[in-house]
Amino acid sequence: MTTTGMSELEANLASLATRFREALANAADERALEDARLAFLGRTGAVTEIRKGIGKLPPAERPGAGKVINDAVAALETELVAARTRVEQAAIARSLEDTIDVTMPGPPPDLGAIHPVRRVILDIARYFTRHGFAVVLGPEIETDANNFDALNIPPDHPAREGLDSFYLRPDLVLRTHTSPMQVRAMRKHGPPIAIIVPGKAYRRDAIDARHLFMFHQVEGLMVGRGIHFGHLKGMLLGMCRELFGTGTDVRFRPSFFPFTEPSAEIDVSCPACKGRGGECRTCGGSGWIEIGGSGMVHPNVLRAVGYDPDAVTGWAFGCGPERIAMKRHDINDIRAFIENAPGFAEALA
């Protein structure tokens, strides 16, 4: 084959390839693709016409020309396969607009994430179990005696009015705190005892940005010989730094609870402003946030469960996981925890 002949062959193949690509691009279905294949690559198609011209060349040139044509045909067939894939995917997409193909694989399951309140409870539980505490659970329906009387809250005590309880009958109540498990655990086990009690509590509160009628608490109790307030401060300091970070400051403010004496509120430095206060909306400018109450177990509580307050002492605390989770994640409305908004837990994981 002469140079002119080879150049003409390559030009013809290039023109054919351009027309073939245009036909593929305009093909909207399998039938149109098949028509393009027959027109260009079929037995009577354009490529066959070009092959017929090989016979007019000198015998020595024919193998080289045949190879050039075969390479061009292989490239065209690759483009045809790609076009078929495109048309098939478009057909599947159109079919899914109107019908559901039950043979198609389903979307991967969404496993979700641990709820932020649950995560706080787990973090507290891990901290205390590392220090030898047992995790115990108790009934949410409690006797009036365990919920109030044994915790040094007699019927005429003003604190009893503030708890505003859900009574099921005169002697049964939805527990207003997890503290009744202190009573149950101490009556079942003698000292020494070290437990934490996570669980739900109920109070007749109107639902708003800061209150729910059902919420969570984590109660802690340690009783034994020689237990003092310094032990309480050390354990709660470690808990707060585990929950909010090692740079967290903790303070104890004098307070009053019927079942502890002395008593103290637990405050931690605001994780949002790092204790600086000012314009911080998380802590209201004080630099501190309250997470719960604590104190030394009142002697009357020890006597009510059969312990000797002259032989053993103890401390207790209670904190609200919702409040801690709100501060951890800068959530301003407690109702976010119960509204089940899609993606809420995943976003905070």
C-alpha positions as CSV (number, residue, x, y, z in Angstrom):
1,M,0.0,0.0,0.0
2,T,1.3,3.4,-0.8
3,T,1.6,6.2,1.8
4,T,-1.3,7.9,0.1
5,G,-3.4,4.8,0.3
6,M,-2.7,4.3,4.0
7,S,-3.5,7.9,4.8
8,E,-6.7,7.7,2.9
9,L,-7.6,4.5,4.8
10,E,-6.9,6.2,8.2
11,A,-8.9,9.3,7.1
12,N,-11.9,7.1,6.1
13,L,-11.7,5.2,9.5
14,A,-11.5,8.5,11.4
15,S,-14.6,9.9,9.6
16,L,-16.4,6.6,10.2
17,A,-15.6,6.7,13.9
18,T,-16.9,10.3,14.2
19,R,-20.2,9.3,12.6
20,F,-20.4,6.2,14.8
21,R,-20.0,8.3,18.0
22,E,-22.7,10.7,16.9
23,A,-25.1,7.8,16.2
24,L,-24.3,6.4,19.7
25,A,-24.8,9.7,21.4
26,N,-28.2,10.1,19.7
27,A,-29.3,6.6,20.6
28,A,-32.0,6.7,23.3
29,D,-32.7,3.0,23.6
30,E,-31.4,-0.4,22.8
31,R,-33.0,-0.5,19.4
32,A,-31.3,2.6,18.2
33,L,-27.9,1.2,19.4
34,E,-28.5,-2.0,17.4
35,D,-29.3,0.1,14.3
36,A,-26.1,1.9,14.7
37,R,-24.2,-1.3,15.2
38,L,-25.6,-2.8,12.0
39,A,-25.0,0.4,10.0
40,F,-21.3,0.6,10.9
41,L,-20.2,-2.8,12.2
42,G,-22.7,-5.2,10.7
43,R,-22.1,-7.6,7.8
44,T,-23.2,-5.0,5.2
45,G,-22.1,-2.0,7.2
46,A,-19.6,0.8,6.6
47,V,-16.6,-1.1,8.0
48,T,-17.3,-4.0,5.6
49,E,-17.2,-1.6,2.6
50,I,-13.8,-0.3,3.8
51,R,-12.6,-3.9,4.1
52,K,-13.5,-4.5,0.5
53,G,-11.0,-1.9,-0.6
54,I,-8.1,-4.0,0.8
55,G,-8.3,-6.3,-2.1
56,K,-7.3,-3.5,-4.5
57,L,-4.0,-3.1,-2.6
58,P,-0.8,-4.9,-3.4
59,P,-0.6,-8.2,-1.4
60,A,2.3,-7.0,0.7
61,E,0.3,-4.0,2.0
62,R,-2.9,-5.9,2.8
63,P,-1.9,-7.3,6.3
64,G,-0.9,-3.8,7.5
65,A,-4.2,-2.4,6.3
66,G,-6.1,-5.2,7.9
67,K,-4.5,-4.5,11.3
68,V,-5.4,-0.8,11.1
69,I,-9.0,-1.7,10.4
70,N,-9.2,-4.3,13.1
71,D,-7.8,-1.9,15.7
72,A,-10.3,0.7,14.7
73,V,-13.2,-1.8,14.9
74,A,-12.0,-2.8,18.5
75,A,-12.2,0.8,19.6
76,L,-15.7,1.2,18.1
77,E,-16.9,-1.9,19.9
78,T,-15.6,-0.6,23.2
79,E,-17.5,2.6,22.7
80,L,-20.6,0.5,21.8
81,V,-20.4,-1.3,25.1
82,A,-20.1,1.9,27.0
83,A,-23.2,3.3,25.2
84,R,-25.2,0.2,26.0
85,T,-24.3,0.6,29.7
86,R,-25.4,4.2,29.6
87,V,-28.7,3.3,27.9
88,E,-29.4,0.5,30.4
89,Q,-28.8,2.7,33.4
90,A,-31.1,5.4,32.0
91,A,-33.8,2.8,31.4
92,I,-33.5,1.6,35.0
93,A,-33.7,5.2,36.3
94,R,-36.9,5.8,34.3
95,S,-38.4,2.6,35.5
96,L,-37.8,3.5,39.1
97,E,-39.6,6.7,38.7
98,D,-42.9,4.9,38.3
99,T,-42.4,1.4,39.9
100,I,-40.4,-0.3,42.6
101,D,-38.1,-3.1,41.3
102,V,-38.1,-5.6,44.2
103,T,-35.1,-7.4,42.6
104,M,-32.9,-4.3,43.2
105,P,-30.7,-4.4,46.3
106,G,-32.0,-2.2,49.1
107,P,-30.1,0.7,50.7
108,P,-27.7,-0.2,53.4
109,P,-29.3,-0.2,56.9
110,D,-28.9,2.9,59.0
111,L,-27.6,1.7,62.3
112,G,-28.0,5.1,64.0
113,A,-26.0,6.3,67.0
114,I,-26.1,6.3,70.8
115,H,-28.5,8.9,72.1
116,P,-26.5,11.8,73.8
117,V,-28.3,11.2,77.2
118,R,-27.5,7.5,77.0
119,R,-23.9,8.4,76.2
120,V,-23.6,10.6,79.3
121,I,-25.0,7.8,81.5
122,L,-22.5,5.3,80.0
123,D,-19.6,7.7,80.5
124,I,-20.6,8.2,84.2
125,A,-21.0,4.4,84.7
126,R,-17.6,3.6,83.1
127,Y,-15.9,6.1,85.4
128,F,-17.4,4.8,88.6
129,T,-17.1,1.1,87.7
130,R,-13.4,1.7,87.2
131,H,-13.3,2.8,90.8
132,G,-15.1,-0.3,92.1
133,F,-18.7,0.9,92.2
134,A,-21.6,-1.4,91.2
135,V,-24.3,-0.3,88.8
136,V,-27.8,-1.1,90.2
137,L,-31.3,-0.5,88.8
138,G,-34.6,-0.2,90.6
139,P,-38.3,0.1,90.1
140,E,-39.8,3.3,88.7
141,I,-42.9,2.8,90.8
142,E,-41.9,3.3,94.4
143,T,-43.5,3.2,97.8
144,D,-44.2,6.5,99.4
145,A,-42.0,5.4,102.3
146,N,-38.9,4.7,100.2
147,N,-39.3,7.7,98.0
148,F,-39.8,10.2,100.9
149,D,-40.0,8.9,104.5
150,A,-36.8,6.8,104.6
151,L,-35.0,9.8,102.9
152,N,-35.8,12.1,105.8
153,I,-38.7,13.8,104.0
154,P,-41.7,13.3,106.3
155,P,-45.2,14.2,105.1
156,D,-45.1,17.7,106.4
157,H,-41.7,18.6,105.0
158,P,-41.8,21.6,102.6
159,A,-39.4,19.8,100.2
160,R,-42.1,17.2,99.6
161,E,-44.4,19.8,98.1
162,G,-41.7,21.0,95.7
163,L,-41.3,17.5,94.1
164,D,-45.0,17.6,93.0
165,S,-45.3,13.8,92.5
166,F,-47.4,11.5,90.3
167,Y,-49.3,9.3,92.8
168,L,-50.7,6.0,91.6
169,R,-52.4,5.3,94.9
170,P,-51.9,6.8,98.4
171,D,-48.9,4.6,99.1
172,L,-47.4,4.3,95.6
173,V,-45.7,7.0,93.5
174,L,-43.7,7.3,90.3
175,R,-40.3,7.9,91.9
176,T,-39.3,11.6,91.9
177,H,-35.6,10.8,92.0
178,T,-33.4,7.7,91.9
179,S,-32.5,8.1,95.6
180,P,-35.0,5.4,96.8
181,M,-32.4,2.9,95.5
182,Q,-30.1,4.1,98.2
183,V,-32.7,2.8,100.7
184,R,-33.2,-0.5,98.9
185,A,-29.5,-1.2,98.4
186,M,-28.6,-0.4,102.0
187,R,-31.4,-2.5,103.4
188,K,-30.2,-5.4,101.3
189,H,-26.5,-5.1,101.8
190,G,-24.6,-4.0,104.9
191,P,-21.7,-1.5,104.8
192,P,-19.4,-0.9,103.0
193,I,-21.4,-0.1,99.9
194,A,-20.5,1.8,96.7
195,I,-23.2,2.0,94.0
196,I,-24.4,4.2,91.2
197,V,-28.1,4.2,90.1
198,P,-29.0,5.4,86.6
199,G,-32.6,5.6,85.7
200,K,-35.8,7.6,85.0
201,A,-37.5,9.9,87.4
202,Y,-40.9,11.7,87.2
203,R,-42.2,15.0,88.5
204,R,-45.3,17.0,87.6
205,D,-43.5,19.7,85.7
206,A,-44.9,21.6,82.7
207,I,-42.8,20.8,79.6
208,D,-40.7,23.7,78.5
209,A,-37.1,24.4,77.3
210,R,-35.7,23.4,80.7
211,H,-38.2,20.9,82.1
212,L,-39.7,17.5,81.3
213,F,-42.1,15.5,83.4
214,M,-39.9,12.4,82.7
215,F,-36.2,12.8,82.9
216,H,-33.0,10.8,83.9
217,Q,-30.9,10.9,87.0
218,V,-27.7,9.2,88.1
219,E,-27.5,8.6,91.8
220,G,-24.2,7.8,93.6
221,L,-23.7,6.4,97.1
222,M,-20.7,5.3,99.1
223,V,-21.0,4.3,102.8
224,G,-18.3,2.8,105.1
225,R,-16.0,3.5,107.9
226,G,-14.1,6.7,107.7
227,I,-15.8,8.1,104.6
228,H,-15.7,11.9,104.5
229,F,-16.5,14.8,102.3
230,G,-13.0,14.9,100.8
231,H,-13.7,11.5,99.2
232,L,-16.9,12.9,97.7
233,K,-15.1,15.9,96.3
234,G,-12.3,13.8,94.8
235,M,-14.7,11.4,93.0
236,L,-16.9,14.1,91.6
237,L,-13.9,16.2,90.5
238,G,-12.7,13.2,88.5
239,M,-16.2,12.5,87.1
240,C,-16.6,16.1,85.9
241,R,-13.2,16.2,84.3
242,E,-14.0,12.9,82.5
243,L,-17.3,14.3,81.2
244,F,-16.2,17.9,80.3
245,G,-12.4,17.6,79.9
246,T,-9.3,17.7,82.0
247,G,-9.2,21.5,82.2
248,T,-12.6,21.7,83.9
249,D,-12.9,23.4,87.3
250,V,-15.3,22.1,89.9
251,R,-16.8,24.0,92.8
252,F,-19.2,23.0,95.7
253,R,-21.8,25.6,96.8
254,P,-23.5,25.1,100.2
255,S,-27.1,24.0,99.8
256,F,-29.8,22.0,101.5
257,F,-31.2,18.6,100.8
258,P,-33.2,16.7,103.5
259,F,-31.2,13.5,103.0
260,T,-27.7,14.9,103.2
261,E,-25.9,17.1,105.8
262,P,-23.8,19.0,104.9
263,S,-25.1,19.5,101.4
264,A,-23.6,21.1,98.3
265,E,-24.6,21.9,94.7
266,I,-22.0,20.8,92.1
267,D,-20.9,23.4,89.6
268,V,-18.4,23.0,86.7
269,S,-16.7,25.7,84.7
270,C,-18.7,26.4,81.6
271,P,-17.4,24.3,78.7
272,A,-18.5,26.9,76.2
273,C,-16.7,29.9,77.5
274,K,-14.1,28.0,79.6
275,G,-15.3,29.8,82.8
276,R,-14.8,33.3,81.4
277,G,-18.5,34.2,81.6
278,G,-19.3,37.6,79.9
279,E,-21.7,37.2,77.0
280,C,-21.8,33.4,77.1
281,R,-25.4,32.2,76.6
282,T,-24.6,28.7,77.9
283,C,-23.8,29.7,81.4
284,G,-25.7,33.1,81.4
285,G,-22.5,35.0,82.0
286,S,-21.6,33.4,85.3
287,G,-18.8,31.1,84.0
288,W,-20.4,28.1,85.9
289,I,-23.1,25.6,85.3
290,E,-24.9,23.5,87.9
291,I,-25.0,19.7,87.2
292,G,-26.4,18.3,90.5
293,G,-26.5,18.1,94.2
294,S,-24.4,16.2,96.8
295,G,-23.6,15.8,100.4
296,M,-22.9,13.5,103.4
297,V,-25.7,11.0,104.0
298,H,-27.9,12.3,106.7
299,P,-27.8,10.2,110.0
300,N,-31.5,9.8,109.9
301,V,-31.2,8.1,106.5
302,L,-28.6,5.7,107.8
303,R,-30.8,4.9,110.8
304,A,-33.8,4.3,108.6
305,V,-32.0,1.5,106.8
306,G,-30.5,-0.1,109.9
307,Y,-27.0,1.4,109.7
308,D,-25.3,2.9,112.7
309,P,-24.4,6.5,112.0
310,D,-21.8,6.4,114.8
311,A,-20.0,3.5,113.1
312,V,-20.2,4.4,109.4
313,T,-20.6,7.6,107.3
314,G,-21.3,8.1,103.7
315,W,-21.8,10.5,100.8
316,A,-24.3,10.7,98.0
317,F,-24.8,12.7,94.9
318,G,-27.3,13.0,92.1
319,C,-26.9,14.6,88.7
320,G,-29.1,15.0,85.6
321,P,-27.7,13.5,82.3
322,E,-30.0,15.7,80.2
323,R,-28.4,18.8,81.8
324,I,-24.9,17.5,81.2
325,A,-25.7,16.5,77.6
326,M,-27.2,20.0,77.0
327,K,-23.9,21.6,78.2
328,R,-21.8,19.1,76.3
329,H,-23.4,19.8,73.0
330,D,-24.6,23.4,73.5
331,I,-28.3,22.5,73.3
332,N,-30.7,25.2,74.5
333,D,-34.0,23.2,74.6
334,I,-34.3,19.9,76.6
335,R,-37.2,18.9,74.3
336,A,-34.7,18.1,71.6
337,F,-33.9,14.9,73.4
338,I,-37.4,13.5,73.0
339,E,-38.6,14.9,69.7
340,N,-36.7,12.2,67.6
341,A,-35.6,14.5,64.9
342,P,-34.0,12.5,62.0
343,G,-30.2,12.6,62.3
344,F,-30.2,14.2,65.8
345,A,-28.2,11.5,67.6
346,E,-25.9,11.0,64.6
347,A,-25.1,14.7,64.4
348,L,-23.9,14.7,68.1
349,A,-22.1,11.3,68.0
